[in-house]
Amino acid sequence: MAALQLMDRSWQEMSTIRLPEDSGAEEDAEVVVEEDSDGCELSALLHGGWPGDAQVVVGASVVSLHRAVIQGAPFPELREIESGVVSGSPALFHAASWAYGCEGRASRVALRAALLEACETGAAADAKVGGIPAHKAILAVRSEYFAAVFKRGDVVVAVEQQTDRDVIRKILRYAYTLHREELEALVEAVFVPDETHAEPRPVRAAYALDQLLLVEARDAVVERLAVDVDVATAAPLLAVATRLGSGRLTRACLTLLTSRTGLEDAKRADPVLFDDLVPPDLRRTIDVLRRMADTNPVGRGQLTDAREAIGMLREALDMQLDRLAAAELRRDQLRRRGEDDASVRSLLDARRLRLDYLHDYVETHEALLFGKKEINPSPAAAVADDDWCYEWRPISQNSIPPGLDVRLVFDGSRSARIPPVWTLKLYFPAPSTAVFRRKVGQTTTVADVLADVLAEMNLQHPGFLATSNAIPVLVDRGNQVLTADRNFDPILWKHRDALTLQWRPYFQ
C-alpha cells in the first residue's frame, strides 16, 4: 500500500521517502558460513588453469602439480614428483588437493603461508615482475594480464609508472593470495608519504594495478584516493579518474569542484596545473551543474553528473506530464457531464505553465551540457512520431509524448520506448462512477481487460449486468468497437486516453 501511495507524489517528495521496513513475523534463517578468512585456495590451478610441471592420475581424475605450490606442502611424496605423468593412489590425490587449499580451512591457511613464503624467497621462480622473482603459474591464474603475457612467452614483466620496489613486492604478495590482509597491507604501503617522485605513490600504484588487471586492489586504492580528495588534489585526481575510467573517483572530484567555491578554490591552489588538467569544456560543464543545483525546478541539491542530472529532470517532466494528461482527461469528462469547475480549470492551466517552464529549462540545459548534436540526432536515424514501439528507438523530437520510458545513451543522446507494462485507465459508464485501472502490455488482449471489467462491475453493482442485458465493450476514438482478440499494440497505446468503456446489449 505504501508503494501505491507514492504514485501521486512529486519527484522531490519521492526522493525523500523511504518505504517502511517489512514487519513480518518471520525472520531470515541464520546462515552459517565456514570461517576461512585466514586462508586462500588454488583450485583453478590444480585442475589445469596453467600447465603443471607434473600430473597425477587417479582413475579418470587428473590434477596438475606445480613446484611453486608443492614445495611448501607437508607431503614429501608430492615434492618427490618432479615431472611427467604419475599414476597415483587416492591418498596422493588427496595430498595434492590439500596442498592447493581444497580440503578445508586448515589446507587454505597452510597454502596461504606457503605462497607468501614462495613470494618472499623466490624459490623455483620462473619469471620476474618489476625485477622481483615470481612464479608464472600462480600469477597466471590470478590475473588475465599475467596469463596473456606469459602465454606469449615473456618471462619479464615491466611495471608502469616507476612503481617503488617495496610496493611491487606488496602487489605480488596480494596477487599470490588475493587475501584481504595482503590487500590492506598493500594499501597502507601505497599511502606512505613519498617525496622522491613528481607523481604521488598512490597514483603510480593505481596505474600499476590497473595495468596488471588486479581490479579489486586498484579499486581499493582509488576508494582511498576518493575519500582524500581536497581542493589541491581535485583537478589532478580528476585526470587520474579519466585515465582509469573510475566513476567513483570522478564523482568525488566533481563533488568538490561543483560546490559553491570548489572551482575557484581549485584554481587558486595551482592555476597552471588546473589549466593543464581541466579542459575548458569540463569547466563549462561544472559551471552549468553548479547553476542547475541552485535553479532547477525539481529540487535543490548538488549535481555531479551531467547525464544523471538531465535524466532526472527528464523523468520528472515525463511523470508530471503523464499525471497532467490524466487530470485533463478527467476534467474533459466532467465537462461533458456538465460538472465543469472553474477552479479546477485554473489549477490545471497553472500546472501546464509550470511544466512548459520545466520543459524549456531541460532543453536549455541539455543544450549547454551536450551541445546541439546530442539534442537533435539525425532524423534519418531516429524514430518518427507515429512509430513508437515496445523496443528502444533513438529520439529526434525535442518534445516527446508523456508516458514513454526514456533513457540517456552514453553519448548523450536519448532513446525511448513504450513501457513493457503500462497502466490503462478507463471510466466506468453509469451507473458506476468508479475508475478502472489495469496493467497491460503488448501481449494483453481486449478480452483480458473486459473480463476484469466484468469482475469489477459485479463486485460494485451485483446483478446489474443480468438485469440490464448488457455487456462491456471497449470503443476507440472513432466509436468503433475493438475486437476481443486485439492486442494492446502501439496504436492503442498512442490513443489510450481516447478509449472508452460502453455497455452494449447482448444482441448487438
N, C-alpha and C positions, 0 to 999 in steps of 0.2 A: 504493500500500500504506500509505503514511504517513497518508493521509486516512482509510482504513478503521480504523486503529488508534486514532483519536480517538473512535470511537463509544462506547467503554466508559469514557470519562473523565468526571469531574465538570465542572461549569461552571467552577469556579475553576481546575482544571488546564488546561482547554482555552483559557482566556483568556490563559494564559502560553505556549502552544505555538505555534511558527511552523513551517510546513512547510518542508522544505529547498528550496534553490534548484534549479532544473532543471539537471541536469548533462549535458544532451545535448551532443553534439559540435558540432552545427551552431550557428552564431552568426547573430544577426539581420543581415541585409544592411544596409549603411550607406545611409542616406537622405540625399541631397544636396539641400539647400534653398537656393534663391537668396537671397542676403543683400539684404534690402530694409529693414533696421531703421531706416534713416535717412529713410525717406520715408513717404508716405501716398497714397491714391487716392480718387477720387470717381466711380467708375463708375456708382453708382446715380443720381447727379445727371446725368451725361452722358446716360443712357438714360431720362430722363423722370421721375426721382424728385421733381422740383419744376419747375413751369413756367419755361421759359427766356425770356430776352429775345429770342432768335432761334433758328432751327433750320437745320441743314444737311442737305440731302437728297442722297444719292448712290445712285442706283438705288432699291432697296427699303429701304435703310437710312436712318434718321433719327436725328440726335442733337441734343440741346439745348445751347445756349450761354448762359452767364450771365456778365454783365460782372464780377461779383465774382471770377470764376475766370480768365477770359481776359485781364483787364487786366494780369496779371503774366506771361503766356505770351510766349515769344520768337518769336511769329508775327504780324507786322504784319497779314497778311491776315485773321487771326481778329479782331484788335482793331478792324478797319475795319467789321466786321459789327455793326450796332447793333440791328436789329430785323427782324422778318419771317422769311419762309422763303426760304432761299438754295439754289439748285441748285449743288452744288459738285463738285469733282474728287476723285478718290481721295486726292490729296495733301492737300487741305483737310480731308478726313475724318480722315486720319492725324494731321494737326496738332491737330485737336480732341481726338482720343483721347490724344495725347501730353500736351496741356495739362491733362487730367483725371487724369493719372498712370496711364494704362492701357497704356503702351508700355515697360515695363521699369523697372529701378531708377533710371536717370537721370531719367525723367519723374516718378517718385514723389518723388525728392529735390527736384526743381525745384518741384513742386506744393506740397510742404510749406513751402518757403521763401516761395512766393508767397502762400500762405494766412496765414502768420504776418505777412507784410508788410501784407496787407489788413486783418488784425485790428488791427494797431498803428496804421495810418494812418486807417482808417475810410473810405477812398476808395470811392465808389459805394455807401455804406451805405444801406439802406432800412428799418432798424429800430433800436431801442435796447433794450439789456438792462442793467438796473441803471444807466441813464443813460449807458452807453457805446455808441457807434455799432457796429452789427453788420449782418450780411448774412443775410437770411431764407433764401435758397436753401441756403446752406451749413449753417446750424443746423437747418433742417427735415429734412435727410437724416441728421443726426447724432443727433437726439433726437425721439421721438414727442411729447414735450411741446411743443417748439417748433413742430413740424408742426401740432399741433392749434390752438395759439394763433394762428399766422399764417394758417391756413386760415379761421378765423372773422373775419379782417380786422384783428386787433390788430397794431400795429407797435411797441408799447411793452410791455416785459416787466418787471414788478417782481420783484425777488428777495427772498425771505423773509429774516427774521431780521437785517435791517440789516447784511448782509454787507459787509465792507470793499471799497472800490473796487478796491484792488490785488488782492484775492482774486478779485473778479468778473472782472478782466482776465485773471488766470491761468486761471480757469474757461473763459473764452471761447477763450483760446489752445489749451487742451486740447480743447474742443468742436470747434474748427475742424479739428484734425489727428487727434485720438484717438491721439496718439503717446505712447509711454512716457516720453520726455524731458519733454514738457509735463506729463504726469501727475506725474512725480517733482518737477518744479518747483512744481506746484500744492500737493502735499502738504507740501513744505518751507515754502512761504509760509504755509500754514494753521497750521503748528505754531510759527510765530514768536510768542514771548510777547506778550500784549496785555492791558493792564490797564484799557483805556478802556471795556469793556463788562462787564456782570454775567455774561453768557453767554460761555463761552470761545469763542475763534475757531474751533477745530476743530469744535465742536458746531454753531456757526452755519453753517459751511461744509458740514457733513454734511447739515443740513436743506436748504440751498440746492441741493445736488447731488441730493438726493432729490426735491425739487420739480421740478427740470429733467430728471429721469429720466436723469441721467448716472450709471448704476449702477456701472460699473467704478470711476469716481473716488470715488463715495460709499463703496464697499466698501473702497477703499484707505485712505481717511481713518478709517473705522470700525476697520479692522485695526490701524492705528497707535494708535487710542484703546484698543483691547482690550489691546494689548501694554503700554500705560502705566497700566492700572488699578491703583490703590492704595487704601489704607484711606480716604483723604479723598475719592476720586472714585468709589468703587464704587457708592454709593447714587445720586448724581446721574446717573452714566452708565447705571445700570440703567433709569432713567426715559427716557433718550435711546434706549436699545436697544428699549424697549417702543414708543416712538413710531415708530422706524424699522423695527420688525419684524426686528431683527438678531439672529439666533440666536448668531452669533459673539460679539458684544459681551455679550449676555445671559449666555452661558456663562462669559465671562471675569469678569464681575461676581459671578456666583454662586459661581464657584470660590473667590474671595476670601471672600465672605460666609459660605460653608459650611465654611470652615476652622475650626479649633478656637477661635480667638479673633477671627476676622474680624468676626462680627456685633457683638460687644461693642466692638471697636476702632472700627468704623464709627460706632457710636452715640456714642462718646466724642469722635470727631473733630468732629462737628457735630450735637448731639442734636436741635435744632429742624429742621434740614434733613432729617435722617434720618427723623424722624416725618412730615414732609410728603411725602417721596418714596417711602418704603417702607411700603405699607399693611399693616395687621395680618395679613391672610390670607397675604401673601407672607412676612412674618416667621415665621408659624406653619409655612409650608412649608419655610423654611430650617431652622428648628429640627428638624423631622421628618427632613429629609435628613441633617442632622448626626448625629442619633441613629442613623439607619439605617447610616451609614458605619461606625459602631463596633459595631453589633449584628447586622447582617443575617447569616443563617446561610450564605449562598452564598459570601461573601468580603468581606474588609475593603477599604476604599478610598473615596476621596472621591466623593460623588454630587452632581451639579449640576442634574439634570433629573428632575422627579418622574415623568413618563410613562416616560422611559427606565429609571429605577430599577425601577418596578413591572413594566415589560415584561421586564426582565432576570430578575427574580425569578420571574415567571410562566413564562417559557420554561424556566428551570432546574427549576422544580417539575414542569412537564409532562414534561420529558425524563426526570427521575428517576422519576416515577410510571410512565412507559411502561416503563422498564427494570425496575422492581419488579414490574409486572404480568407481564412476560415471565418473570422469575425465579420468581414464584409459580406460574405455569402449569407451568413445568418441574418445580418441587417436587411439584405435584399429580400429574403424570405419573409421577414416580419413586415416589410413594407408592402409586399404583395397581399398580405393578410390585413392590411390596414392598421398595423400596430407600430407605425413609424415613431421614432423618438428623436427629437432634435438634439438632445444632449448626447445620445449615442453617436449620431452623425458627426457632431463637433469633436467628440473624443477620437473617433476613427480618423477624421481628417487631420487632427493634430499628430496622431501616431504616424500617419502616412508621411507627413512633412518631416518628422524626425528620422524616419527610415530613408527618405530621399537624401537627407543630410549625411547619414551614415554611409549610404552608397557612394556619394561623391567623395567622402573622406577616404574610404577604402581605395577607390580608383586613383585618387590623387597620390596617396602614399605608396600604393603599389607601383605607380609610375616613378616616383622618386627612388624607390628601393631597387627596382628591377629594370627600369627603362621600358621603352615602347615595345621592344621585340617580345618581351615576355608577356606583356599585357594583351597584345593583339597578334597571336600566332597567325601564320599564313592561313587564309580562308580555305585554301585548297586542302590543307591537312586537317582542318577542324570540322566539327560536325555542324550540319545545317540546323535551322530552327526546328524543323519537323522530324529530325532524325534521332531524337533522344531514345536511348535503348537501355537495356539492363547491363551492358558492358561499358567499361570506361572508354571515353572518347575525349580527344582534345577539345577545348572550348575556344570559339572565336568571338563570342559575344562579350561585350562589356557588361551586359546585364543578362542574367540567366533566370529561367523560371524558378520560383521557390519550390522547395521540396526535393531537389536533386541532391545526391551525395556529391560533394566537391572536394578535391584534394589538390595540393600543390605538388607538382613534379619537381625533381631535383634541380632542373634548370630554371625554375621559377615560373614556368607555365602552369596552366591549370587543366585538369580533366574532370569530367562529370559523368554521372550515370543515374538512371532511375534506381532507387534503393531496392535491393533484392526483396525486402519486405517493407511495405508501407501501409499506412492506416487509411482505409476507406471510411468516409464519414457520410452517412445518409440520415435524412429526417423522415421518421415515420409519418405517413399521412393520417388524417383523422380516422378513428377517434384518438389515436395516441399523439402525444406531443413530445415523445422521447427522441433522443438522438441514438442512432445505431452506429457503432464503430466495430470494425473488424480488420485484422491484419490480413493483407492479401499480397500476392506475388505473381510472378509470371505464369506459374502453373495453377493458380487458383481459378476456378470456373465460376460463372454466374450462378450455376446451380448450387455450388458450395455456399455462396453468400445467401441465396434465397432460403436455403434450408435453415441457416442460422436466424434469418429474419422471422421465419415461421415459428421457430422455437421461442424466440424472444417475445413475439406478439402473443403467443399462447400463455406465456407467463404473465404478461402485463394485462391482457384482456381475455381471460378464458372464455371460450365459446363464441367469440366474435367472428372468427373465420367460418365456423359452421353455420351460424345464423345469417351471415351476410352473403353466403355463397360466393366468396371472393378468394382470390389467391394473389400473392405479391408478384410483381414483375419489376424489372429494372429497365428504365427508359433512358435513352440518350438525349442529347441536346436537340435532335430533330424529332423528338417524340416517337422514336422507333424502339420497339421492344427488343431487348437484347436476347439472343438465343441462349438456352441453358448451357450449351457446351462452349460458349465464348470464353476464352481466357482473358485475364486482365493484362492485355498487351500494352505496348507503349501508347497506342492511340487512346485507350481507356484511361491510362494514367494521365495523359495530357488533358483530357476533358473530364477528369474525375469530379471536379466541382459542379459540373452540369448534369451529372447522373442523378436521377430521382427514383424514389420508390412510389409505386402506384398499386392500388387494388383493382383487379380486373375480374369480371365474372368468370365462372368455370367454363362457360360455353364459348368464350372468345378464344 
